[in-house]
Amino acid sequence: MSKTVQAKAIADEQKGNENSSKEASFDDLLVQFGVDASNADASLLGLCRFLFSSLQAQKEQLSELNANIRDLISRLQESSNKNSKNSSLPPSKEGYKKPPANKNTSLRQSSGKSPGAQEGHKGSGLKKVEADEIIRKPHFNAACQGCPNFCECREKAKLIGVRHNYQLLLKVVDEQHEAYSLACPKFSGMILEGSFPDTTKSVQQYGESMREMVIQLWAVGIVSIDRIQKIISERTGLGISTGTISSYVKEFAGKCDGILPEISNFLKDAPVKGADETGIRAEGELQWIHTVCNESATYLYSRGKRGYDTVKEEGLLTTASGIIIHDCLPMYFKLNNLQHGVCIQHLLRETNAAKERSPEHADELSKISELLREMKKAKEERIAAGYDGFTSRTLKSYLTRYNKQLRKLLELFPAPPKRKQGKQGRQAEGKTRSFLLRLKKHRDAVFLFATNFKAWFTNNYSEISFRISKVKESVSKCFRKLTGLKQFISIISVLDTAKKHGCKMSEFIRSVFRGEGKDLVSKMLFA
């Protein structure tokens, strides 16, 4: 027997003795060390028995504390390693600590094309602009300056080229509305007086273009009210007040509130929709912005809670029909009136996190993500060929491979030992095993994008609908009042819906101010 094998055998024997001593009772130890309990001093024996039981209790407590410390260290390490490639953390939250460039963790797949514009691309450079005013500035050789023959030569000069610089000049136009009265000969000299338009309510006021600019800067440009006031005042010389700007935002949000039911009714009956939620602070407390959206409409609403009660209170999803795509949050599965699909992009990120936690099983974990990507590519090819689904044989083969790989992974990540009697709470399965069990439990939701070609592979529409709120959060950090948050999401819901239909923002904002927004959005969605 070699020295290495012999040393290993001795170590195993010692380890076995240690384990046996740990499990041995006090009476077993007396027998092991040859102590006759009947002849021993009773008080001394009782003291030893008490010390032994105290030592055993301390060992159990120490073992539990060590397990908690290991779990805490694991959580801290995982939290510090979280990034946009292995979790739902957005890139904007990563700060200066960006994840390392690792091709194995990137969710982007190579298209096989070279970078930049592809062959046959027409390009989209700056096109000729139809200017409101043309200013011509001639340029001659420096030697011509001050020459006595310049005037004579200028008449014979030949134009060799023109270059255009398009300047943006903000002008203040005084649109004066004048009301007149006259004596009408037709009605025996009756005095007829002209009336001012409804949009002109005072002697002096700002016009529609000012309101459009304010809303675009506030809701699209994410500029604060104070900065809007400074920008407009500096560029135009008009001393517009922050109170006037706030009143424009409040007025526009009120008109958007009247449009939201149209968007909600459309999404209720939409065949496919996505749902998600994100946190933001308002009035010093955490609030949740919920979204329901698809490629044609966006509906946002905010509440102080995140769970099913909030969704039920809003009522949109509880009365809706069709398919809903989400990130596997348990509250969504309570919506029995909808068919559920899981965002595969979230699953791919969780797979990356599992591979980082267990690099020794990275190859086996990769097979799940590879299968899902293979199905996505095959679906795209089927759609391009004019098909609306997979054959039953193809689906069966995908399901077989999926189930087989899951069984193998669950064997690699077995269930933890059962809790001792008296311990409360559910036994923690561990992050990776919990993820695998979720893949098994919600297999139909994972496969929905393959079994129903209408379902999406990702929930990107929901992610995109939150981008503007994340920009707002990074700029302002929070909303001082809940009313400001509600105004913001109401306006963003309507503007994002209009944007999805290619509306020009300035014209659309003008229509909403005029009270035409509801009819306009209704035609967009239900035409």
Order of alpha helices (4+ residues) and beta strands (2+ residues): alpha-alpha-alpha-alpha-beta-beta-alpha-alpha-alpha-alpha-beta-beta-beta-alpha-beta-beta-alpha-alpha-alpha-alpha-alpha-alpha-alpha-alpha-alpha-alpha-alpha
